[in-house]
Amino acid sequence: MPDSGLLYKVRSATFCLCLGLWGNEISAKNYHFEDFASLSLEELLDIDVSLGVRRGESLRDSSAAVYVLTRDSIERSGATSIPELLRLVPGVEVTRFGSAKWGVGIRGFNGGIFTNRLLILVDGRSLFSPAKVGMFWDTLDTLIGDIERIEVVRGPGASLWGANAFNGVINIVTRHSADTQGGTLEVGAGNEEEWFTGYRYGVKLGNDKYLRAHIKAFQRDAASRPNGLDNRDDWHSAQAGLRYDQGAAESGAFSLQLNAYEGTEGEELLLPDENSATLQNLFFTKAEFSGLNVMAHWQHQQNDRSHYSLKFYADHSERTDSLFKLTVDSYDADFQQSYRVDSRQRIVWGLGYRYTEDKLPEQYIRYTREQRHYDVASGFLQYELSPFEQWRFIAGSKLEENDFSGSEFQPTARAIWSYSELGSTWLAVSQAKRTPSRTEHDVRIDFDYVAPQVQLQIQGSESFHSETLRAYEFGWRHQFRRGLSLDLALFFNEYEGLRTLEPGAPEPNSAPPPAFVVPVVASNGAAARSWGGELVLSAALTPQWQAELQYSNVQIDIDAERSGDPNATKAEGESPQHRLTLRSNWDLAGGWAINTALRYVDEVEGQNIDEYTELDVHLNKRFAENITLSLVGQNLLDSTHEEYVDKVVGTPRVEVERGVYVKFKLDF
């Protein structure tokens, strides 16, 4: 008898495809969904991006594996969070293992909650903090409609953006306040997205002076366990922000942003318990987090050859959960200049300084120093040369001085050959560093009982030094005809000094229990190679129907022969080798649109997680110029599926559930 689950998947996918074909047939030939700001493939290739060379350049001229998630794609996705948006980017692995817990990785090495091998930027400001170990995705939020685009570089960007731009860089670019005038109100509800609301209003204060304010709040349901029980990790958060913009770059443009957030979420963790028969027990607590940040940005186009930019950023954040009691204050200043020497040469250079102080009182995760402050001073220089019309060469490096690993030198060399107006190919060789975190130097975690009165303790070490990556990349972009383009990127990475946890000799404990502690010390005991690539095929099948096929592949081979860490090679099996995404957007007659994303993710062998295929559908109806109703279905092909297990912090196995929500949006 055929498998009913498989039949359901096939029927659902076929239904959506047929619906799209039907919609294409009935679309009025002169209908344009202009309010979604759709761009042709040719216009997409001309979008200015800044990640590859830290100045504006078109996507077609980029010498890096850059992908841009446009505002059109963002609005059509139906996603309600930034990690969900990143599922639409090739080479980016997004896993969810709780209502508010995500792991995000690029080209493998997804560290779960301790994601620390990629750099996250918002409007060019870095969110990296050595105290935070990784990225708390539950604190990164804004109105989805206020995001202009998301730029992603797959591969190291350390020569421009510094340490921890290791496997990739993600820059979330928000909209200028001049583009968000008037009011917007949206409300929604569903089974997983229990309720959410957002309000934004923008005004013009004078000549080239604009201001907007927004507020957002939501409640999300708890995740589910494989046995059907509730994981008790429901999530509530509220966020508000202001943005003021004045002037233009030619005369001096100034921008000021202020954001604040707070939230709570349930947490269930498997933690050591000597009194339990299994030496572990399930503990429940409520996590609370809050923060406030401000950024001022000034830029000036001195003439047609020179552009200056100066940013200042301050951030205060607090977090209390079962693992941390964390307070962090950071202050960051960044200056850069782009200078065109002549028609063939350009120099981009900059200086930066960041000061951070934190407070980490004793909790489950303890530190040898409760308070610590540290700073990072950096400078970068990049030289671009176009000796011939079709060739461009780029060489540069960033030099950083930090309190954890001293001086770090991170160079790159790139070349791009634009062999015609329709295509280009590029090569790159880069070196990047992932600097140690506060945890890898100072941590003490009572991790597990190996026997009654004998406990493992993870210990940081000041001898732990930076991980090193040497990356070799090749890319090819070509537009075969109007409306059909291909983007191919291949990579080979060599890693040295990857983190391992090396066991030591048992030590007596002066204050039992436990009586003995077995230290497990952070070390640089492993090396690795990884290789693979990403393929993106985009097609405008008709003026009303656009489709995109993405394929990502990564293979990882870890060498840990000199390590005593039994888990040193686990990253080999913790990233899916194959991922395939098919996106389709149809604009129908009468203000209707249907947008789908079909995702296939290979098995995660190292965590005993099966492969899965899921479908997201966003049905949108514009009733008038200012009223929109959306029906969104997420993960429609299975009632539940598993994506990741974060064994480091003892997160119980949870599953992502099928979700449906409806949203009403009013513009005024």
C-alpha positions in Angstrom: 0.0 0.0 0.0 1.5 3.4 -0.9 2.8 5.5 2.0 0.0 8.0 2.8 2.5 10.7 3.9 4.3 10.5 0.6 1.0 10.8 -1.3 0.1 13.8 0.7 3.4 15.5 -0.1 3.0 14.8 -3.9 -0.6 15.9 -4.0 0.2 19.1 -2.1 3.1 20.0 -4.3 1.2 19.2 -7.5 -1.8 21.3 -6.4 0.4 24.3 -5.8 2.1 23.9 -9.1 -1.2 23.6 -11.0 -2.6 26.6 -9.1 0.4 28.6 -10.2 0.0 27.5 -13.8 -3.7 28.3 -13.7 -3.0 31.7 -12.2 -0.5 32.4 -15.0 -3.1 31.7 -17.6 -5.7 34.0 -16.2 -3.3 36.9 -15.4 -4.1 40.1 -17.3 -1.2 40.8 -19.6 -0.9 44.4 -18.6 -1.1 43.7 -14.8 1.9 44.6 -12.7 2.2 44.0 -9.0 4.0 47.3 -8.5 3.4 47.6 -4.8 5.7 44.6 -4.2 8.5 46.5 -6.0 9.3 43.4 -8.2 12.6 43.7 -10.1 13.6 42.0 -13.3 16.6 39.7 -13.3 18.6 42.4 -15.2 17.7 44.9 -12.4 18.6 42.4 -9.7 22.1 42.0 -11.2 22.5 45.8 -11.0 21.6 46.1 -7.3 24.3 47.8 -5.3 25.8 45.6 -2.6 28.5 46.6 -0.1 29.7 43.4 1.5 32.1 42.2 -1.2 34.3 45.4 -1.4 32.8 47.5 1.5 31.5 50.1 -1.0 28.6 50.1 -3.5 29.1 47.8 -6.5 26.6 45.9 -8.7 25.9 42.2 -7.9 27.1 41.3 -11.5 30.5 42.9 -10.7 31.1 41.2 -7.4 34.1 38.9 -6.9 32.5 37.0 -4.1 29.7 34.5 -3.6 27.1 37.2 -2.9 23.3 36.7 -2.7 20.8 39.4 -2.2 17.4 38.7 -0.7 15.4 41.7 -2.0 12.4 43.5 -0.3 10.1 41.8 -2.9 11.3 38.4 -1.9 11.1 39.3 1.8 7.5 40.4 1.6 6.5 37.5 -0.6 8.1 34.9 1.8 5.5 35.3 4.6 8.3 34.8 7.1 7.9 36.4 10.5 11.5 36.3 11.7 15.0 36.9 10.3 16.2 33.3 10.6 13.2 32.1 8.6 14.1 34.6 5.9 17.6 33.2 5.7 16.2 29.8 4.7 15.7 31.4 1.3 19.5 32.0 0.8 21.6 29.3 -0.9 24.5 28.0 1.2 22.9 29.2 4.4 21.9 26.4 6.8 19.1 27.3 9.2 17.9 24.9 11.8 15.3 25.3 14.5 15.3 23.4 17.7 12.9 25.3 19.9 10.3 28.0 19.7 13.0 30.7 20.0 16.2 28.7 19.3 17.9 28.7 15.9 21.3 27.7 14.6 22.6 29.4 11.4 25.7 28.4 9.5 27.2 29.0 6.1 28.9 26.1 4.3 28.7 23.8 7.3 29.8 24.1 10.9 26.4 25.1 12.2 27.1 25.4 15.9 23.5 25.6 17.1 23.1 28.0 19.9 26.8 28.7 19.8 26.9 29.9 16.2 30.2 31.9 16.1 31.7 31.3 12.6 29.8 33.9 10.8 29.4 37.7 11.3 26.0 39.3 11.5 25.6 43.0 10.6 22.7 45.4 10.7 23.2 48.4 8.4 26.9 47.6 8.5 27.3 47.5 12.3 28.6 44.3 13.8 26.6 42.4 16.4 29.5 40.2 17.4 30.5 40.2 21.0 33.1 37.9 22.6 31.0 37.7 25.7 27.9 36.4 24.0 29.6 33.2 22.7 27.5 33.1 19.6 24.4 34.8 18.3 21.1 35.1 20.2 18.7 35.1 17.3 15.7 35.8 19.6 17.1 39.3 20.2 17.5 40.3 16.5 14.1 41.5 15.4 12.5 44.4 13.5 9.4 44.9 11.4 9.9 42.6 8.4 8.5 45.3 6.2 11.3 47.7 7.3 14.0 45.5 5.8 15.2 46.8 2.4 17.3 43.7 1.6 19.5 41.1 3.2 23.0 40.7 1.7 24.9 37.4 2.3 28.5 36.6 1.4 29.2 32.9 1.5 32.8 32.5 2.3 35.3 34.6 4.4 34.9 38.4 4.5 37.5 39.0 7.2 39.8 41.2 5.1 37.1 43.9 5.2 34.9 43.0 8.2 37.4 41.4 10.6 37.6 38.4 12.8 34.5 36.1 12.9 33.6 37.0 9.3 34.9 33.4 9.0 32.6 31.3 6.9 30.4 34.2 5.8 28.8 37.6 6.5 25.1 38.5 6.7 24.1 42.2 6.5 20.5 43.2 7.2 19.9 46.6 5.5 16.9 48.5 6.8 14.9 51.0 4.7 15.5 54.7 4.6 12.8 56.6 6.6 11.9 58.6 3.4 10.7 55.3 2.0 8.4 54.5 4.9 6.2 57.6 5.1 2.6 57.4 6.4 1.2 54.7 8.6 1.2 50.9 8.5 -0.7 48.6 10.8 -0.6 44.8 10.7 -2.2 42.2 12.9 -2.2 38.4 12.6 -2.9 35.1 14.4 -2.4 31.4 13.9 -1.7 28.1 15.6 2.1 28.6 15.9 2.2 32.3 15.5 -0.5 32.7 18.2 -0.7 36.5 17.7 1.4 39.3 16.4 1.0 43.0 15.6 3.1 45.8 14.3 2.7 49.5 13.8 4.8 52.0 12.0 4.4 55.7 11.2 6.7 58.0 9.2 6.6 61.8 8.8 8.6 64.4 6.9 10.0 67.0 9.3 11.4 69.4 6.7 13.6 69.6 3.6 15.3 66.2 3.3 14.4 65.4 7.0 12.5 62.2 7.7 11.5 60.3 10.9 9.8 57.0 11.5 8.8 55.0 14.6 7.6 51.5 15.0 6.6 48.9 17.6 6.2 45.2 17.2 5.0 42.4 19.6 4.2 38.7 19.3 3.5 35.5 21.1 4.6 32.1 19.7 3.5 28.7 20.7 5.9 26.2 22.3 7.6 23.6 20.3 6.6 19.9 20.4 8.6 16.9 21.5 8.7 13.7 19.4 6.4 12.0 22.0 3.8 14.8 21.4 4.4 16.6 24.7 4.6 20.4 24.9 8.2 21.6 25.3 7.0 24.6 27.4 9.3 27.0 25.5 6.6 29.5 24.4 8.1 32.9 23.4 6.9 36.5 23.9 8.8 39.5 22.7 8.3 43.2 22.1 10.5 45.6 20.1 10.4 49.3 19.2 12.5 51.6 17.2 13.1 55.1 15.8 15.0 56.2 12.7 15.8 59.7 11.6 17.4 60.5 8.2 18.6 63.9 7.0 20.3 65.1 3.8 22.0 63.3 0.9 25.5 61.9 0.6 26.5 64.8 -1.8 25.9 67.4 0.9 26.4 65.2 4.0 23.8 62.5 5.0 23.1 61.8 8.6 21.1 58.9 10.1 20.2 58.1 13.7 18.7 54.8 14.8 17.4 53.8 18.3 16.1 50.4 19.1 14.9 48.7 22.3 13.6 45.2 23.0 12.5 42.8 25.8 11.2 39.3 25.9 10.7 36.1 27.8 10.7 32.4 26.7 10.5 29.1 28.5 13.5 26.8 28.5 13.8 23.1 29.3 17.3 21.7 29.5 18.8 18.4 30.4 21.4 19.2 33.1 23.6 17.1 35.4 21.9 15.8 38.5 23.8 13.4 40.8 20.5 12.5 42.6 18.9 11.2 39.4 19.2 7.5 38.4 20.4 8.7 34.9 22.7 11.4 36.5 20.7 13.9 34.5 17.4 15.7 35.0 15.1 18.0 33.0 15.1 21.5 34.4 12.6 24.3 33.5 13.1 28.0 33.8 12.0 31.3 32.2 14.6 33.1 30.2 14.4 36.9 30.2 16.3 39.3 27.9 16.3 43.0 27.1 18.4 45.5 25.3 18.9 49.1 24.0 21.1 50.3 21.2 21.8 53.5 19.3 23.7 54.1 16.1 24.7 57.4 14.4 25.9 57.3 10.8 27.3 60.2 8.8 28.5 60.0 5.2 29.7 62.5 2.7 30.4 62.4 -1.0 33.2 64.9 -1.2 33.4 64.7 -5.0 33.0 62.1 -7.7 36.2 60.5 -6.4 36.0 60.4 -2.6 33.4 59.1 -0.2 33.6 59.2 3.6 31.6 57.3 6.2 31.7 57.5 10.0 29.6 55.3 12.4 29.2 55.2 16.1 27.3 52.5 17.9 26.5 51.8 21.5 24.7 48.7 22.8 23.5 47.6 26.3 22.0 44.1 26.7 21.0 41.8 29.5 20.0 38.2 29.6 19.1 35.7 32.4 18.4 32.1 31.7 19.4 28.7 33.0 22.9 29.0 31.5 23.8 32.7 31.8 23.4 35.9 33.8 24.8 38.2 31.3 25.2 42.0 31.1 27.2 43.5 28.1 27.9 47.1 27.2 29.7 47.7 23.9 30.8 50.9 22.1 32.0 50.9 18.5 33.4 53.5 16.2 34.2 52.9 12.5 35.6 55.2 9.8 36.2 54.5 6.2 37.0 56.2 2.9 36.6 55.1 -0.7 38.9 57.0 -3.0 39.1 56.6 -6.8 42.6 57.3 -7.8 41.8 57.3 -11.5 39.6 55.4 -13.9 41.5 52.2 -13.3 42.5 52.4 -9.6 40.6 52.7 -6.3 41.5 52.5 -2.7 39.2 51.7 0.2 40.6 52.0 3.7 39.2 52.3 7.2 39.9 52.3 11.0 37.8 50.9 13.8 37.7 50.6 17.6 35.4 48.6 19.9 35.3 48.6 23.7 33.3 46.0 25.5 32.7 45.3 29.2 30.6 42.5 30.6 29.4 41.1 33.9 28.8 37.3 34.2 27.9 36.4 37.8 27.9 32.7 38.7 25.2 30.6 37.1 25.2 27.1 35.5 27.9 28.5 33.2 30.5 30.1 35.5 33.6 32.2 34.7 36.9 32.6 36.4 36.4 36.4 36.2 33.0 37.8 36.9 33.7 41.1 35.1 36.0 41.8 32.2 36.6 44.5 29.7 38.4 44.2 26.4 38.9 46.2 23.2 39.6 45.6 19.6 41.5 48.1 17.4 41.5 47.5 13.6 42.4 48.9 10.2 41.9 47.6 6.7 43.2 48.6 3.3 41.9 47.3 -0.1 43.4 48.2 -3.5 41.5 47.7 -6.7 43.1 47.7 -10.2 41.5 47.4 -13.6 44.5 47.1 -16.0 42.2 46.2 -18.8 38.6 46.9 -19.5 37.3 43.4 -18.7 39.6 42.6 -15.8 39.6 43.8 -12.2 42.0 42.7 -9.4 41.5 43.2 -5.7 44.0 42.8 -2.9 43.7 43.8 0.7 43.9 42.9 4.3 42.5 43.7 7.7 44.8 43.9 10.8 43.3 43.6 14.2 44.6 43.8 17.7 42.5 42.1 20.4 42.8 41.1 24.0 42.2 37.4 23.4 44.6 36.4 20.6 46.8 39.5 20.0 47.4 40.6 16.4 45.5 39.0 13.5 46.4 39.4 9.8 43.6 38.5 7.4 44.5 39.0 3.7 42.6 38.3 0.5 43.4 38.4 -3.3 40.6 38.4 -5.9 40.2 38.6 -9.6 37.1 39.0 -11.8 36.9 38.7 -15.6 33.8 40.2 -17.2 34.1 38.4 -20.5 30.9 40.0 -21.9 27.9 42.1 -20.8 26.2 38.8 -20.0 28.7 37.0 -17.9 31.7 37.1 -15.6 33.9 34.6 -13.7 36.0 35.2 -10.6 38.6 33.7 -8.3 39.5 34.4 -4.7 42.0 33.3 -2.1 41.5 34.4 1.5 42.6 33.9 5.0 40.3 34.4 8.0 40.4 34.1 11.8 37.8 33.2 14.4 39.1 34.8 17.5 38.4 33.2 21.0 35.4 34.1 22.9 35.1 34.9 26.6 33.8 31.4 27.2 36.8 29.7 25.5 39.2 31.5 27.9 37.3 31.8 31.2 34.5 29.3 31.4 33.8 26.6 34.0 30.8 24.3 33.2 29.9 21.3 35.3 28.9 19.3 32.3 28.1 15.7 33.2 28.5 13.0 35.8 30.6 10.0 34.5 30.0 8.2 37.8 28.6 9.1 41.2 30.8 11.8 42.8 32.9 12.1 39.6 31.9 15.0 37.3 33.2 16.4 34.0 34.0 20.1 34.0 34.5 22.0 30.8 37.2 24.6 31.3 38.4 27.5 29.2 42.1 28.1 28.6 44.0 31.3 27.9 46.2 29.3 25.6 43.3 28.7 23.3 44.1 30.7 20.1 42.3 31.7 17.0 40.9 29.2 14.5 42.3 29.8 11.0 40.6 29.3 7.6 42.3 29.4 4.1 39.6 29.6 1.5 39.8 29.0 -2.3 36.8 30.1 -4.3 35.6 30.1 -7.9 32.5 31.7 -9.3 30.6 32.1 -12.6 27.6 34.3 -13.4 25.9 34.3 -16.7 22.7 35.6 -18.2 21.8 33.3 -21.0 18.9 35.4 -22.3 16.6 38.0 -21.0 14.9 36.5 -17.9 17.3 33.5 -17.4 20.5 33.7 -15.3 22.8 31.3 -13.5 25.1 31.9 -10.5 27.6 29.2 -9.6 30.1 29.3 -6.7 32.6 26.5 -5.7 34.8 26.5 -2.7 37.6 24.5 -1.0 38.4 25.4 2.6 41.3 24.4 4.9 40.8 24.9 8.6 43.5 24.8 11.3 43.3 25.0 15.1 39.6 24.1 15.3 38.2 23.9 18.9 38.3 20.6 20.7 37.7 19.7 24.3 40.7 17.7 25.6 40.3 15.5 28.7 42.7 15.9 31.6 43.6 13.9 34.7 41.0 13.8 37.5 41.4 16.4 40.2 40.1 16.2 43.8 37.4 18.8 44.6 37.9 20.6 47.9 34.2 21.2 48.3 32.3 18.1 47.4 30.0 17.0 45.9 31.4 15.9 43.6 34.6 14.5 45.1 36.5 14.4 41.9 36.4 16.6 38.8 37.7 15.5 35.4 38.7 18.7 33.5 37.9 19.0 29.8 39.9 21.9 28.5 39.3 24.0 25.4 42.1 23.4 22.9 43.0 23.8 19.2 43.2 20.1 18.5 41.6 19.6 15.1 42.0 20.5 11.5 39.5 20.1 8.6 38.8 20.4 4.9 35.5 21.2 3.4 34.4 21.6 -0.2 31.2 22.0 -2.2 29.3 24.8 -3.9 26.0 26.5 -4.6 24.0 26.8 -7.8 21.3 29.4 -8.4 19.2 29.3 -11.5 16.7 32.2 -11.8 14.0 32.5 -14.5 11.3 35.0 -15.4 9.0 32.6 -17.1 6.5 35.4 -17.9 6.2 39.0 -16.7 3.9 37.6 -13.9 5.7 34.4 -13.0 9.2 34.2 -11.6 11.0 31.0 -10.4 14.3 30.2 -8.8 16.1 26.9 -8.2 18.8 26.7 -5.5 21.1 23.8 -4.8 23.8 23.7 -2.1 26.3 21.0 -1.3 28.9 20.8 1.5 31.3 18.0 2.4 33.4 18.1 5.6 36.4 16.0 6.5 37.9 16.5 10.0 41.4 15.4 11.0 41.5 14.9 14.8 44.1 12.1 15.1 46.1 14.1 17.7 43.0 14.9 19.8 41.5 13.1 22.7 38.1 14.6 22.2 35.7 11.8 21.3 33.4 14.4 19.6 36.1 16.2 17.6 34.8 14.9 14.3 31.1 15.2 15.0 30.8 18.3 12.7 31.3 16.0 9.7 27.8 14.6 10.2 26.0 17.7 11.6 25.3 19.5 8.4 23.1 18.2 5.6 25.2 17.5 2.5 22.5 18.4 0.0 19.9 21.1 0.1 17.5 22.0 -2.7 15.0 24.9 -2.8 12.5 25.8 -5.5 10.9 29.2 -5.1 8.0 30.5 -7.3 6.1 33.8 -7.3 3.0 34.4 -9.3 1.1 37.6 -9.7 -2.6 36.9 -10.6 -5.4 39.1 -11.8 -7.5 41.1 -9.4 -4.8 41.8 -6.9 -4.0 38.1 -6.0 -0.5 36.7 -5.7 0.7 33.2 -4.7 4.2 32.6 -3.6 5.7 29.2 -2.7 8.9 27.7 -1.4 9.6 24.0 -1.6 12.6 22.9 0.4 14.5 19.6 0.5 17.1 19.1 3.3 19.3 16.0 3.4 19.6 13.8 6.5 21.8 14.9 9.4 23.5 11.6 10.0 25.5 12.6 13.0 22.3 13.5 14.9 20.0 10.7 13.6 17.7 13.3 11.8 16.0 12.1 8.7 15.8 14.1 5.5 12.7 16.1 5.0 10.8 18.1 2.3 8.7 21.0 3.3 6.4 23.5 1.5 5.6 27.1 2.5 2.8 28.9 0.7 1.9 32.6 0.9 -1.5 33.6 -0.6 -1.9 37.3 -0.8 -4.9 39.5 -1.8 -4.8 43.3 -2.3 -8.4 44.5 -1.8 -7.5 48.1 -2.3 -4.4 50.3 -2.6 -4.0 50.2 1.1 -5.6 46.9 2.4 -3.9 43.5 2.1 -5.0 40.1 3.5 -2.5 37.2 3.6 -2.9 33.5 4.4 0.4 31.8 5.1 1.1 28.1 5.5 4.5 26.9 6.8 5.9 23.4 6.8 2.7 22.1 5.2 3.9 18.6 4.0 4.4 17.1 7.5 2.7 17.7 10.8 6.1 17.8 12.5 9.8 17.3 11.5 13.1 17.5 13.3 15.9 19.8 12.3 18.7 19.9 14.9 19.7 18.7 18.4 21.9 21.0 20.4 23.6 18.5 22.6 26.1 20.9 24.1 23.6 22.6 26.3 21.3 19.6 26.8 18.3 20.8 24.8 15.7 18.0 24.5 14.8 16.8 21.1 12.0 19.0 19.6 10.2 19.1 16.3 9.1 22.0 14.1 5.3 21.9 13.6 3.1 22.7 10.7 1.8 26.3 11.0 -0.9 28.5 9.5 -1.6 32.1 10.1 -3.6 34.9 8.7 -2.4 38.6 8.5 -4.3 41.8 7.9 -2.3 44.9 6.8 -3.6 48.5 6.5 -1.5 51.3 4.9 -2.7 54.9 5.6 
